[in-house]
Amino acid sequence: MKNINIEKVKEVYNNTWRSYTEMQSNLPWFEDFRQEVETLKGYRGREILELLQNADDAGSPKACISLNTHSNTITITNFGEGTIPFSFEGFRAVMLSHLSPKESNGEERLIGAKGLGFKSVLNWAEKIELQSNNIKLTFGTEQAMFKWKELKKRLYIQQETIKDQEEMAAQQGRCVPISILRLPDIEEVEAEDDRTSIVLHYKPETQSLIDSQLRKFTPESLLFLHHLKELEIIIDDKRACYTLSGKSEEKGISTASLSVESEIEGISANESQWHMTLAVNVENDTRLRLLSIYSCAISPSNRISCIVFSLLRLKSECLAYFMRHLNLMPHATP
């Protein structure tokens, strides 16, 4: 594992700060803020799945999600043989909107596109600590407020404009009109191994939403990931373990066993075998070119799970169009 030059990461920060102070007539900080807020609106309700997709993109066979209701933290760690830690490009993608190093043969992967998996958790967090390789980034409300205070000292735009922006931020539930992800605290740490860890210090009012997502996690989701085979969910001192094994393919049909062991109330232990097929239907309609790749899995009990890969990246209006066109649901249990 090759250490990252922290000065390169700091330069990404410095370039953003210079654009905010030297290009004031374009209000770049406010454009970044608005873009961040709008992006997050499309990802409410599936933060856990987004984070698992990021773990899968890193090539990790194992992941652990631990909720501690006493400290108001949720920790997501991906690890195991084959795991690729964050590169410089990965950290840069987190700090810059709509940028991702996750490319294959010049095309973005359907899962994990644009690095939004990590960004989606801003819906929950007061502070986020991201540690991978030898770099740790800290984002949060406190950091953003400090940066906004410093930025205002350098702004020459009208005070009325600044006040209007602060009022608009308040309407969005934000303290200041500045992007949280653009200007993190950056520090160098000792790299232990290839694992990546994200610690979210969540807002107390979001605890029930986080708890609900964990208890309602659909284990069949693992069937459609490329690398992730083991997932452990911990809620305080109770655990649930999901294991995917025996995956094989013959004549276009994949078969895999999925087992669940659980101590957590609301998560049932079970073991099942699934048969999967991938269908690809790319049409000329540009609205559908990236939308019509989907998979369907059927268990012996005829429970059907249909997950639309690129569905995870769609805005609501595009999603409605896609669903009407293919007459599919992202997950259906008859």
ZIGIGI-V260063 format. One line per field, one symbol per residue. burial: b if it has 24 or more other C-alpha atoms within 12 Angstrom, else e. A space follows every 50 residues. Layout:
BEGIN
burial->???
END
This chain:
BEGIN
burial->eeebebeebbebbeebbebbbeeeeebbbbbbbbbbbebbbbbbbbbbbb bbbbbbbbbbbbbbbbbbbeebbbbbbbbbeebbbbbbebbbbbbbbbeb bbeeeeeebbbbbbbbbbbbbbbbbbbbbbbbbbbbbbbbbbbbbebbee bbeebeeeeeebeebbeebeeeebbbbbbbbbbbbbeeeeeebbbbbbbb bbbeebbeebbebbbbbbbbbbbbbbbbbbbbbbbeeebbbbbbbebeee eeebbbbbbbbbebeebeeeebbbbbbbeeeeeeeeebebbbbbbbbbbe eeebbbbbbbbbbbeeeebeebbeebebbbbeee
END
